């Protein structure tokens, strides 16, 4: 019996409420819940977590610095900043 046929048989058994199946070729017992497929697990991992680590800290600009950033002007109160 190939993998696809076995998977279809397991799906049919789950839908029918059959947890244990036995015939002349094979015997299996199903868990209460179907395991999550590798594809769905991977998609869940990608969508659940942020791309950037939450512990990442960066220097942020003040509202005034953000306003003047595109003009190329510097704030007079911060002499360390260069263009």
Order of alpha helices (4+ residues) and beta strands (2+ residues): alpha-beta-beta-alpha-alpha
